[in-house]
Amino acid sequence: MADQDRTAPGKIELGIERVIMASRWLQAPLYIGLVLVLAVVVVKFPFKVWDLAQQALVVQEGDLVLAVLSLVDLIMVANLVVMVIISGYENFVSHIDARSTADRLSWFGKLDAGSLKIKLASSIVAISSIHLLQRFLEAPSIPNDKLYILIAMHLTFVVSALLLTYIDRISAAKKVDGGH
């Protein structure tokens, strides 16, 4: 009934709004693509474990640590992808009804766009830390200038994560204070 009362410009506005709201579904194939990326990571993992198992008894301790860090790195990347898939879909495409599943994640439905950015930044810092540690373990074979660049990149990630957290806290405080 309300649509019948609208003027022509009002109907055009309503049509534009519907198209804009429907456009969020254009992101759905991107999240499906990330699921495929996650599948690639999952397929790669047992091969890395197999390589580690074959070399475990004959490899130097430093190389063993590097191999384990490589596995941890792969797991952290997988965690990051899962977080982006679930939170991104939930925040930007459509609500996921997790009541029908028994395996609800503790953070599910609690990550808004700001929280997601902080979690992503924290994950990137952790992944960067692992890469930096790997390079430090290989330090004799890596030029110092490359190590300095890696440290600078890592510190950039750390500072960015801290700034995102600070900005999120400021905006959360403003919401609590009523926007003043």
GROMACS elastic network, one bead per residue, 0.5 to 0.9 nm:
[ bonds ]
;  ai    aj funct       b0    kb
    1     4     6  0.52881   500
    1     5     6  0.68374   500
    2     5     6  0.52942   500
    2     6     6  0.67256   500
    3     6     6  0.53060   500
    3     7     6  0.86251   500
    3    10     6  0.86617   500
    3    11     6  0.73273   500
    3    14     6  0.88998   500
    4     7     6  0.81695   500
    6     9     6  0.79192   500
    6    10     6  0.53947   500
    6    11     6  0.61048   500
    7    10     6  0.50211   500
    7    11     6  0.62404   500
    7    12     6  0.87033   500
    8    11     6  0.51017   500
    8    12     6  0.62953   500
    8    13     6  0.86616   500
    9    12     6  0.50336   500
    9    13     6  0.61579   500
    9    14     6  0.86006   500
   10    13     6  0.50266   500
   10    14     6  0.61381   500
   10    15     6  0.85793   500
   11    14     6  0.50015   500
   11    15     6  0.61120   500
   11    16     6  0.86085   500
   12    15     6  0.50331   500
   12    16     6  0.61854   500
   12    17     6  0.85836   500
   13    16     6  0.51171   500
   13    17     6  0.61416   500
   13    18     6  0.86175   500
   14    17     6  0.50770   500
   14    18     6  0.61839   500
   14    19     6  0.86953   500
   15    18     6  0.51324   500
   15    19     6  0.62783   500
   15    20     6  0.86415   500
   16    19     6  0.51265   500
   16    20     6  0.61279   500
   16    21     6  0.85888   500
   17    20     6  0.50493   500
   17    21     6  0.60883   500
   17    22     6  0.84927   500
   18    21     6  0.51193   500
   18    22     6  0.60345   500
   18    23     6  0.85058   500
   19    22     6  0.50669   500
   19    23     6  0.60506   500
   20    23     6  0.51119   500
   20    24     6  0.73834   500
   21    24     6  0.60697   500
   21    25     6  0.83713   500
   22    25     6  0.58944   500
   22    26     6  0.80007   500
   23    26     6  0.54983   500
   23    27     6  0.79662   500
   23    93     6  0.89699   500
   24    27     6  0.58407   500
   24    28     6  0.77610   500
   24    92     6  0.66146   500
   24    93     6  0.53444   500
   24    94     6  0.84502   500
   25    28     6  0.53210   500
   25    29     6  0.81481   500
   25    92     6  0.86740   500
   25    93     6  0.58497   500
   25    94     6  0.82064   500
   26    29     6  0.67287   500
   26    30     6  0.79202   500
   26    93     6  0.85364   500
   27    30     6  0.52292   500
   27    31     6  0.67206   500
   27    32     6  0.89721   500
   27    89     6  0.80753   500
   27    92     6  0.81557   500
   27    93     6  0.69505   500
   28    31     6  0.52737   500
   28    32     6  0.64059   500
   28    33     6  0.87006   500
   28    89     6  0.72727   500
   28    93     6  0.69315   500
   29    33     6  0.60889   500
   29    34     6  0.86369   500
   30    34     6  0.63551   500
   30    35     6  0.87669   500
   30    85     6  0.88785   500
   31    35     6  0.63256   500
   31    36     6  0.87471   500
   31    84     6  0.82907   500
   31    85     6  0.55533   500
   31    86     6  0.84459   500
   31    88     6  0.79878   500
   31    89     6  0.70113   500
   32    36     6  0.64818   500
   32    37     6  0.87652   500
   32    85     6  0.82081   500
   33    36     6  0.50574   500
   33    37     6  0.63141   500
   33    38     6  0.86740   500
   34    38     6  0.61106   500
   34    39     6  0.85345   500
   34    81     6  0.67828   500
   34    82     6  0.82935   500
   34    84     6  0.84614   500
   34    85     6  0.66817   500
   35    39     6  0.62806   500
   35    40     6  0.87966   500
   35    81     6  0.79522   500
   35    82     6  0.79226   500
   35    85     6  0.73220   500
   36    40     6  0.63855   500
   36    41     6  0.87967   500
   37    40     6  0.50667   500
   37    41     6  0.64275   500
   37    42     6  0.87101   500
   37    78     6  0.88180   500
   37    81     6  0.81159   500
   38    41     6  0.50635   500
   38    42     6  0.61895   500
   38    43     6  0.86300   500
   38    77     6  0.87349   500
   38    78     6  0.60753   500
   38    81     6  0.66179   500
   38    82     6  0.75699   500
   39    43     6  0.61149   500
   39    44     6  0.85684   500
   40    43     6  0.50979   500
   40    44     6  0.61480   500
   40    45     6  0.87057   500
   41    44     6  0.50997   500
   41    45     6  0.62325   500
   41    74     6  0.70849   500
   41    75     6  0.83434   500
   41    77     6  0.82662   500
   41    78     6  0.66828   500
   42    45     6  0.53161   500
   42    46     6  0.75544   500
   42    74     6  0.88128   500
   42    75     6  0.87558   500
   42    78     6  0.78411   500
   43    46     6  0.65619   500
   43    47     6  0.75841   500
   44    47     6  0.55176   500
   44    48     6  0.65551   500
   44    49     6  0.89790   500
   44    74     6  0.88607   500
   45    48     6  0.52015   500
   45    49     6  0.63051   500
   45    50     6  0.86477   500
   45    71     6  0.72132   500
   45    74     6  0.73245   500
   45    75     6  0.83080   500
   46    50     6  0.59850   500
   46    51     6  0.85277   500
   47    51     6  0.61547   500
   47    52     6  0.85707   500
   48    51     6  0.50702   500
   48    52     6  0.61935   500
   48    53     6  0.86150   500
   48    67     6  0.81639   500
   48    70     6  0.83760   500
   48    71     6  0.70467   500
   49    52     6  0.50255   500
   49    53     6  0.60971   500
   49    54     6  0.86281   500
   49    67     6  0.87182   500
   49    68     6  0.86696   500
   49    71     6  0.74645   500
   50    53     6  0.50421   500
   50    54     6  0.61945   500
   50    55     6  0.86976   500
   51    54     6  0.52219   500
   51    55     6  0.63561   500
   51    56     6  0.85033   500
   51    67     6  0.88139   500
   52    55     6  0.52385   500
   52    56     6  0.56992   500
   52    64     6  0.75341   500
   52    67     6  0.64666   500
   52    68     6  0.77797   500
   53    56     6  0.51939   500
   53    57     6  0.80154   500
   54    57     6  0.75445   500
   54    58     6  0.84150   500
   55    58     6  0.55094   500
   55    59     6  0.55933   500
   55    64     6  0.81288   500
   56    59     6  0.57433   500
   56    60     6  0.84641   500
   56    61     6  0.88254   500
   56    64     6  0.66260   500
   57    60     6  0.85270   500
   59    62     6  0.82596   500
   59    63     6  0.62724   500
   59    64     6  0.63200   500
   60    63     6  0.52784   500
   60    64     6  0.62536   500
   60    65     6  0.87807   500
   61    65     6  0.62342   500
   61    66     6  0.86436   500
   62    65     6  0.51160   500
   62    66     6  0.62812   500
   62    67     6  0.87318   500
   62   137     6  0.67180   500
   62   138     6  0.84468   500
   63    67     6  0.61950   500
   63    68     6  0.86485   500
   63   137     6  0.83288   500
   63   138     6  0.87933   500
   64    67     6  0.50851   500
   64    68     6  0.62469   500
   64    69     6  0.85658   500
   65    68     6  0.51002   500
   65    69     6  0.60602   500
   65    70     6  0.85066   500
   65   134     6  0.83620   500
   65   137     6  0.86416   500
   66    69     6  0.50190   500
   66    70     6  0.61081   500
   66    71     6  0.87643   500
   66   133     6  0.85396   500
   66   134     6  0.57991   500
   66   135     6  0.89773   500
   66   137     6  0.74934   500
   66   138     6  0.87531   500
   67    71     6  0.65004   500
   67    72     6  0.88136   500
   68    71     6  0.51031   500
   68    72     6  0.63032   500
   68    73     6  0.85588   500
   69    73     6  0.59607   500
   69    74     6  0.85471   500
   69   130     6  0.65053   500
   69   131     6  0.81990   500
   69   133     6  0.84939   500
   69   134     6  0.71779   500
   70    74     6  0.62703   500
   70    75     6  0.87433   500
   70   130     6  0.80146   500
   70   131     6  0.83227   500
   70   134     6  0.82404   500
   71    74     6  0.51009   500
   71    75     6  0.63135   500
   71    76     6  0.86811   500
   72    75     6  0.50833   500
   72    76     6  0.61820   500
   72    77     6  0.86420   500
   72   127     6  0.87759   500
   72   130     6  0.81299   500
   73    76     6  0.50970   500
   73    77     6  0.62217   500
   73    78     6  0.86430   500
   73   126     6  0.86074   500
   73   127     6  0.60062   500
   73   128     6  0.89781   500
   73   130     6  0.65853   500
   73   131     6  0.78627   500
   74    77     6  0.51078   500
   74    78     6  0.62517   500
   74    79     6  0.86894   500
   74   127     6  0.88878   500
   75    78     6  0.50011   500
   75    79     6  0.61833   500
   75    80     6  0.85963   500
   76    80     6  0.61255   500
   76    81     6  0.86170   500
   76   123     6  0.71916   500
   76   124     6  0.88796   500
   76   126     6  0.80216   500
   76   127     6  0.67389   500
   77    80     6  0.50031   500
   77    81     6  0.62262   500
   77    82     6  0.86947   500
   77   123     6  0.80991   500
   77   124     6  0.86188   500
   77   127     6  0.74724   500
   78    81     6  0.50915   500
   78    82     6  0.62351   500
   78    83     6  0.86226   500
   79    82     6  0.51475   500
   79    83     6  0.61701   500
   79    84     6  0.86599   500
   79   123     6  0.84957   500
   80    83     6  0.51256   500
   80    84     6  0.62411   500
   80    85     6  0.86381   500
   80   119     6  0.85065   500
   80   120     6  0.67042   500
   80   123     6  0.65879   500
   80   124     6  0.83354   500
   81    84     6  0.51368   500
   81    85     6  0.60907   500
   81    86     6  0.86452   500
   82    85     6  0.51072   500
   82    86     6  0.61127   500
   82    87     6  0.82885   500
   83    86     6  0.54682   500
   83    87     6  0.57713   500
   83    88     6  0.77545   500
   83   116     6  0.79357   500
   83   119     6  0.84501   500
   83   120     6  0.80406   500
   84    87     6  0.53983   500
   84    88     6  0.52685   500
   84    89     6  0.78453   500
   84   116     6  0.77132   500
   84   120     6  0.79275   500
   85    88     6  0.54190   500
   85    89     6  0.59191   500
   85    90     6  0.83605   500
   86    89     6  0.53775   500
   86    90     6  0.60041   500
   86    91     6  0.84978   500
   86    96     6  0.85243   500
   86   108     6  0.79617   500
   87    90     6  0.50092   500
   87    91     6  0.58426   500
   87    92     6  0.82106   500
   87   108     6  0.75194   500
   87   109     6  0.75074   500
   87   110     6  0.87542   500
   87   111     6  0.64162   500
   87   112     6  0.76186   500
   87   113     6  0.81161   500
   87   116     6  0.70440   500
   88    91     6  0.51942   500
   88    92     6  0.56993   500
   88    93     6  0.73950   500
   88   112     6  0.88865   500
   88   113     6  0.79265   500
   88   116     6  0.81848   500
   89    92     6  0.54310   500
   89    94     6  0.61314   500
   89    95     6  0.76179   500
   89    96     6  0.80724   500
   90    93     6  0.60474   500
   90    94     6  0.53541   500
   90    96     6  0.59469   500
   90   108     6  0.88767   500
   90   109     6  0.72759   500
   90   111     6  0.88846   500
   90   112     6  0.89394   500
   91    94     6  0.69633   500
   91    95     6  0.72970   500
   91   109     6  0.84418   500
   91   111     6  0.79951   500
   91   112     6  0.65097   500
   91   113     6  0.69002   500
   92    95     6  0.85958   500
   92   113     6  0.87491   500
   95   109     6  0.86260   500
   96    99     6  0.88899   500
   96   109     6  0.83476   500
   97   100     6  0.65281   500
   97   101     6  0.81942   500
   98   101     6  0.53426   500
   98   102     6  0.78955   500
   98   103     6  0.82045   500
   98   104     6  0.61532   500
   98   105     6  0.89223   500
   98   108     6  0.82761   500
   98   109     6  0.88202   500
   99   102     6  0.73398   500
   99   104     6  0.76503   500
  101   104     6  0.64075   500
  104   107     6  0.85286   500
  104   108     6  0.67865   500
  105   108     6  0.51201   500
  105   109     6  0.87594   500
  106   109     6  0.86419   500
  106   110     6  0.84431   500
  107   110     6  0.54000   500
  107   111     6  0.66261   500
  108   111     6  0.68334   500
  109   112     6  0.78661   500
  110   115     6  0.83132   500
  111   114     6  0.76156   500
  111   115     6  0.52669   500
  111   116     6  0.56286   500
  111   119     6  0.89207   500
  112   115     6  0.53035   500
  112   116     6  0.60329   500
  112   117     6  0.86456   500
  113   116     6  0.50568   500
  113   117     6  0.62464   500
  113   118     6  0.88177   500
  114   117     6  0.51717   500
  114   118     6  0.64666   500
  114   119     6  0.87982   500
  114   164     6  0.81814   500
  114   165     6  0.86807   500
  114   168     6  0.63991   500
  115   118     6  0.50968   500
  115   119     6  0.61849   500
  115   120     6  0.85093   500
  115   165     6  0.84980   500
  115   168     6  0.76906   500
  116   119     6  0.50948   500
  116   120     6  0.59974   500
  116   121     6  0.84401   500
  117   120     6  0.50742   500
  117   121     6  0.59997   500
  117   122     6  0.84843   500
  117   161     6  0.85386   500
  117   164     6  0.74515   500
  117   165     6  0.87895   500
  118   121     6  0.50479   500
  118   122     6  0.60395   500
  118   123     6  0.85010   500
  118   161     6  0.63850   500
  118   162     6  0.85198   500
  118   164     6  0.61718   500
  118   165     6  0.60610   500
  118   168     6  0.82296   500
  119   122     6  0.50279   500
  119   123     6  0.60837   500
  119   124     6  0.85526   500
  119   161     6  0.87168   500
  120   123     6  0.50333   500
  120   124     6  0.61211   500
  120   125     6  0.85948   500
  120   161     6  0.86421   500
  121   124     6  0.50249   500
  121   125     6  0.61908   500
  121   126     6  0.86542   500
  121   157     6  0.72360   500
  121   158     6  0.80773   500
  121   160     6  0.74179   500
  121   161     6  0.50955   500
  121   162     6  0.87125   500
  121   164     6  0.80335   500
  122   125     6  0.50475   500
  122   126     6  0.62398   500
  122   127     6  0.86542   500
  122   157     6  0.85473   500
  122   158     6  0.79719   500
  122   161     6  0.61667   500
  122   162     6  0.88184   500
  123   126     6  0.50067   500
  123   127     6  0.61213   500
  123   128     6  0.84139   500
  124   127     6  0.50449   500
  124   128     6  0.59161   500
  124   129     6  0.83962   500
  124   157     6  0.71608   500
  124   158     6  0.87582   500
  124   161     6  0.87127   500
  125   129     6  0.60038   500
  125   130     6  0.86706   500
  125   154     6  0.69194   500
  125   155     6  0.86466   500
  125   157     6  0.57546   500
  125   158     6  0.59217   500
  125   161     6  0.75696   500
  126   130     6  0.63729   500
  126   131     6  0.87586   500
  127   130     6  0.51569   500
  127   131     6  0.63388   500
  127   132     6  0.86140   500
  128   131     6  0.50439   500
  128   132     6  0.60275   500
  128   133     6  0.84999   500
  128   150     6  0.87530   500
  128   153     6  0.84107   500
  128   154     6  0.59458   500
  128   157     6  0.78876   500
  129   132     6  0.50321   500
  129   133     6  0.60471   500
  129   134     6  0.85069   500
  129   154     6  0.70280   500
  130   133     6  0.50730   500
  130   134     6  0.61370   500
  130   135     6  0.86658   500
  131   134     6  0.50209   500
  131   135     6  0.62722   500
  131   136     6  0.86653   500
  131   150     6  0.87664   500
  132   135     6  0.50707   500
  132   136     6  0.61711   500
  132   137     6  0.86465   500
  132   147     6  0.81921   500
  132   150     6  0.66990   500
  132   151     6  0.71960   500
  132   154     6  0.75974   500
  133   137     6  0.62345   500
  133   138     6  0.86477   500
  134   137     6  0.51805   500
  134   138     6  0.64371   500
  134   139     6  0.86108   500
  135   139     6  0.58335   500
  135   142     6  0.74589   500
  135   147     6  0.73989   500
  135   150     6  0.85790   500
  136   140     6  0.83103   500
  136   142     6  0.85226   500
  136   147     6  0.77836   500
  137   140     6  0.80803   500
  138   141     6  0.58166   500
  138   142     6  0.65748   500
  139   142     6  0.50976   500
  139   143     6  0.75951   500
  139   144     6  0.79909   500
  139   147     6  0.77859   500
  140   143     6  0.77709   500
  140   144     6  0.89898   500
  142   145     6  0.84939   500
  142   146     6  0.68438   500
  142   147     6  0.70463   500
  143   146     6  0.54874   500
  143   147     6  0.66333   500
  143   148     6  0.89517   500
  144   148     6  0.61787   500
  144   149     6  0.86352   500
  145   148     6  0.50510   500
  145   149     6  0.62631   500
  145   150     6  0.86844   500
  146   149     6  0.50516   500
  146   150     6  0.62134   500
  146   151     6  0.86384   500
  147   150     6  0.50151   500
  147   151     6  0.61439   500
  147   152     6  0.85635   500
  148   151     6  0.50486   500
  148   152     6  0.61180   500
  148   153     6  0.85794   500
  149   152     6  0.50363   500
  149   153     6  0.61287   500
  149   154     6  0.85528   500
  150   153     6  0.50706   500
  150   154     6  0.61003   500
  150   155     6  0.85641   500
  151   154     6  0.50496   500
  151   155     6  0.60814   500
  151   156     6  0.84897   500
  152   155     6  0.51070   500
  152   156     6  0.61125   500
  152   157     6  0.87185   500
  153   157     6  0.63768   500
  153   158     6  0.87334   500
  154   157     6  0.50975   500
  154   158     6  0.62603   500
  154   159     6  0.86830   500
  155   159     6  0.60298   500
  155   160     6  0.83763   500
  156   159     6  0.51946   500
  156   160     6  0.60198   500
  156   161     6  0.85528   500
  157   160     6  0.50790   500
  157   161     6  0.61308   500
  157   162     6  0.86020   500
  158   161     6  0.51854   500
  158   162     6  0.62068   500
  158   163     6  0.86251   500
  159   162     6  0.50448   500
  159   163     6  0.60732   500
  159   164     6  0.85654   500
  160   163     6  0.50844   500
  160   164     6  0.61191   500
  160   165     6  0.85655   500
  161   164     6  0.51281   500
  161   165     6  0.61749   500
  161   166     6  0.85804   500
  162   165     6  0.50923   500
  162   166     6  0.61096   500
  162   167     6  0.86049   500
  163   167     6  0.60418   500
  163   168     6  0.84436   500
  164   167     6  0.51452   500
  164   168     6  0.60545   500
  164   169     6  0.85737   500
  165   168     6  0.50847   500
  165   169     6  0.61544   500
  165   170     6  0.86371   500
  166   169     6  0.51360   500
  166   170     6  0.62264   500
  166   171     6  0.86947   500
  167   170     6  0.50918   500
  167   171     6  0.62117   500
  167   172     6  0.85546   500
  168   171     6  0.51606   500
  168   172     6  0.60457   500
  168   173     6  0.85429   500
  169   173     6  0.60559   500
  169   174     6  0.85636   500
  170   173     6  0.51112   500
  170   174     6  0.62551   500
  170   175     6  0.87574   500
  171   174     6  0.50336   500
  171   175     6  0.63187   500
  171   176     6  0.87903   500
  171   179     6  0.85639   500
  172   175     6  0.50989   500
  172   176     6  0.63635   500
  172   177     6  0.87033   500
  173   176     6  0.50993   500
  173   177     6  0.61624   500
  173   178     6  0.86228   500
  173   179     6  0.83009   500
  174   177     6  0.50294   500
  174   178     6  0.61769   500
  174   180     6  0.61279   500
  175   178     6  0.51422   500
  175   179     6  0.51403   500
  175   180     6  0.81522   500
  176   179     6  0.72637   500
  177   180     6  0.60229   500
